[in-house]
Amino acid sequence: MNKYLWLIVLSALFFSCKSKKVSLAENDEQVEIPDFLELIQPLKLPYLVTDTIFRHKEPETSTINNKLFTRLVPDTVVTRWFGKDGHPRLHAIGKVKVPKQETYLFVKGTTKDRRVLYILCFDKKDRFLAARPILYSDNESNIHGQAGMDAKYTLTVSHQRKGADGQIIFKRDAYIFSEESGFILILTESNEKTTKIPPVYNPIDTLPHKHKFSGDYAQDKRNFVTIRDGRDPSRFLFFIHFEKEDGTCNGELKGEAKFSSPGGAHYKSYSDPCAIDFSFGSGGIMIKEQGGCGVHRDIKCFFEGYYERRNADKKKTVPVESSRRKT
């Protein structure tokens, strides 16, 4: 009799544990991406959202715990737009599930000074693939936007602003998603007569640079590598930005690399499949992508090449290792 009583008690404990209520607002270490996605409400296509969403007060049930979010997706999704010390309030807006394929998730992040609406993508096995901001606003922005996804899962992002002459200037971009290449731009429409090149925001520019390899390395103003001091002498922070083929092939990556030799270092994060080698010479730096960086760049270009050190009198010495990709 006691044996059967124990079986009943153990079964009750098992099912009570299984039925434990999971919340997005808590940093429950047992919650994985499938559980996370299951908690988010589905969106009906076609879906359209404007930047008025930043004025909406979302229900508490949609709140996402920051630590939970950055455990499930790369922390650069947040830090790239809100900074390392930024702690935005995160809200799950909804998800779109492609039958037997990827899942798209819309997440809103807000602080007092900055607001971003992201779209994230997970593969059919619920593994993180990519993320990008689709709507953005800050206290000084005069640009208004809207974004949407149609029944064929094409993402459209539109922005408009008032020109100096009072004319409404708009730009509309359409994207499709590829697991190999991320969000691919397939169409751009604009009524702007002159193309203004936007400035590049360097998120680590003002950080300390006392290490002998810390500094600014560049090919030109739109292709550069910034190296800044790390948390200890064996590490360094970096930011890479490049624009190739007349600006049609771009890439950008921020992270922390570790020295593997006196003049060599390697970047590989547990939350990012991207891997890059750094080779420091007396007058510059060679970077070479080792694979997995597709979510940070366009499909036909890579994180590679030689960048000369700026504000240095030392003669440029190209490392022995070739920058040519292995085929």
Secondary structure, DSSP 8 states (H G I E B T S, - for coil): -HHHHHHHHHHHHHHHHHT----TTS--TT--HHHHHHTS-B--SSEEEEGGGGGS---GGGEE-HHHHHHHS-THHHHHHH-TT---EEEEEEEEE-TTS-EEEEEEEE-SSEEEEEEEEE-TT--EEEEEEEEEEETT---EEEEEE-TT--EEEEEEEE-TTS-EEEEEEEEEEETTTEEEEEEEEE--SS--------TTTTS---STT-EEEEEETTEEEEEEE-SSTTEEEEEEEEEETTTTEEEEEEEEEEEEETTEEEEEETTEEEEEEEEE-SSEEEEEEEE--GGGB-TT--SEEEEEESS--S-----SS--S---
